[in-house]
Amino acid sequence: MAVATKIGVKPRVKAPSPPKPASEQTLHIIGQPLPKVDAMAKVCGETVFVDDLSLPRMLYCKIKRSPHPHARILKVDTTGAQRLPGVVATLVGWELPIPFGILPVSQDEHALAIEKARFVGDPVAAVAAVDEETAELALRHIDVTYQVLRPIMSIEEALEEEEVRVHDYGPRGNIHKTVSLQFGDLEEGFREADHVREDTFFFEGNTHLPMEQHAAVASYGADGVAYRPRPDCQAGIVFAVSCNDRQHQPVRGLAGHCDGDHRFVPRNRLARHGQYFRRGTRRL
């Protein structure tokens, strides 16, 4: 077979088409009604949240909270709760002395209040029992003696008050930290502005989805590996949590410091197993 070609002539290459305007482009992901990967399980009620978990011989925890916005804790007596049938353990603030905080600048929180209650609902004591009803009843048998202090009820009062302090640190009074931010020539900006307004603005905080129900389930067996969410999990204490990425760190930090008998637990013996805790979100 003979093939004839022209010498010195390059084959013609089709020129690329100019890109379409953004308004004419077909997007396969953005703007498309794609089904959520876990939508079917959620609408059918099959999604397992943390409060759906149930382990063998699982105990239930309830928390005793302060009824005062500001009070010194003089005494916490849990002997009445410990005598109730079905109560397995109680816990008070001095048994968890390690402070924590979501932000590095504010490591001033405790799992249970130690010396002071700083808001209504501040956790003061905890009880674990064989069922929720017994744990709830045990809370009524925990006696807490308070010295009620004058509360700080507004930002203005906190700024003006020097003697009554919610926390015993900070430059002065109830000021946690003083920060001054200034960018560019402020005075020149005011001079060139068409309108300058000086006022105090209030904004009520909100959240994009208030369905984040915090919960935790932990298992600690005699062999150290009683409950494994995954076959490769070799942790001694495993806890399933429903909280965001930052909030689970203090939980793990507290568990890594101390167990119920004040013995240190190495952090490498802890494992976190993420569960669904709000619509469309799962933290691992």
Secondary structure by P-SEA (a helix, b strand, c coil): cbbbbbcccccccccccccccccccccccccccccccaaaaaaaccccccccccccbbbbbbbbbbcccbbbbccccccccccccccccccccccccccccccccccccccccccccccccccccccccccaaaaaaaaaabbbbbccccccccaaaaaaccccccccccccccccbbbbbbcccaaaaaaacccccbbbbbbbbbbcccccccbbbbbbccccccccccccccccbbbbbbcccccaaaaaaaaaccccccbbbbcccbbbbbcccccccccc
